[in-house]
Amino acid sequence: MRTLCLASLAALAPSLALADEIEFAPVSVRPYGPEPRPADKPADTKAPPKATAAVEKDGADAPIGATSVVAKAPPRLRGRKWIEPYGAIAGGMHLQSLNLPPEVQTGTQNPTIAVSRLGVRGGVGDYVTFASEFEASLGGPLGYGASVWEGQAAIAIRDQYLRYTRDGFSIAAGRIADPASFDYVSAHVGDLLYTDLYTRDPLLYAGADRGNGLFASYDLGKHVTVAGTFHSTNPTGITGTLVIGGKLTPFDRPFYLAAAQVGNSQNNLPDQNLHIYFGSPSVLFHSEHLEAKAEVQMYSLDTQQAIMDDQAIRGYNLRLGARAHLPTALGRVSPFANVSRNKNEILDPVDSKYRLPDLFTSYTVTTGVDLTRANRSGAGVQYSLVDTREPEHHTREHYLSAGASYWIEGAVAIGVRASVFAQQLSGEMVTTGSRSLFVTARLVLD
């Protein structure tokens, strides 16, 4: 038996080494935060905890990008420990049509797809909470690379944090998500937990940030929260690195330079010659009918730690987002809009020791609307534009999705979604991309 256990751990080790690759959804599986309520009934924030509840979750209007963290235990559990599982499983069929350049010959695959998460969260006493969550990934943005045989499954680490909350102040350490960095998105296009090309990539290019670091927040009254996130890590240690642009031969973005060593080096670690400092002050507003957030992400990336006289990549990303919740006779209508603007220095793509006088600039715009019934079923549409510019190169990417979901028994949903991706490159007349139809089922335990 001992020999069998050791052999199993050895087979799993290569998979865990891939945990820092971006093969996970940057948002929570929960569509609206806590259990939804009728649109015409405000939240009762002063109601006592139910006697049968294991825990009372915080944030009646938690941002969609934030993993819910338990604020306090019911009176009967104070001074003691508690723990509960959470997670999600999603799978189904992906039908696609590709629009490729004439010289590219690639057939469609129409894969059956699956993604799952499993975690535990809990607390000790009144003020300390924690969470630990893993994900078996989709297998790339189109679901082509999924595998569960001979240790090849891509196991991603999501949340791994310890948090202390008291009197409106909160501080967390570990692998955490910055709630202000995630765009508002449609709940009805998240049938694959926002892990596919059409829903994941716009979030990352807008600055969605999850990774190793510190997070602190303070409630300024009932509706306003100020917060800040800080990272000092390898570029692959946070998802926020994807916002940084500029070619470093042969890679299009600095993140991929560090990630290229994963699976190739002797210890399966990313290139440790790169290091990033990343800080993000933010402010969030939340009420019954409106949510809004603003943030500035500032960073300095050193691509050659072994050289003392090289120049770092410095830049910033400004982010704004808002979402309304409007009760109507048909259900709750939730229009949303987000915009981000990034600008950073770039290095010489051949001799990365020196900066170029030019800058990399990009902006993203995401907008859409949801119609949600009292039982969480409904439909939504979402459009994202990602525009990037650097010397002699201009790219525009369009992401459009329309989906509907029907919830059964409160935890299981059947979903149908149509999505389109289109890419336009400067100097080229052909627009490339793909079209997909997803038919899925998902279970959410939250």
Beta strands, then each sheet from edge to edge (+ up, - down):
strand 1: 56-57
strand 2: 70-72
strand 3: 81-99
strand 4: 112-124
strand 5: 128-136
strand 6: 155-166
strand 7: 169-177
strand 8: 210-220
strand 9: 224-233
strand 10: 275-286
strand 11: 290-302
strand 12: 313-324
strand 13: 326-327
strand 14: 332-347
strand 15: 355-372
strand 16: 378-390
strand 17: 393-408
strand 18: 412-425
strand 19: 432-445
sheet 1: 1+ 2-
sheet 2: 13+ 14- 12+ 11- 10+ 9- 8+ 7- 6+ 5- 4+ 3- 19+ 18- 17+ 16- 15+
end
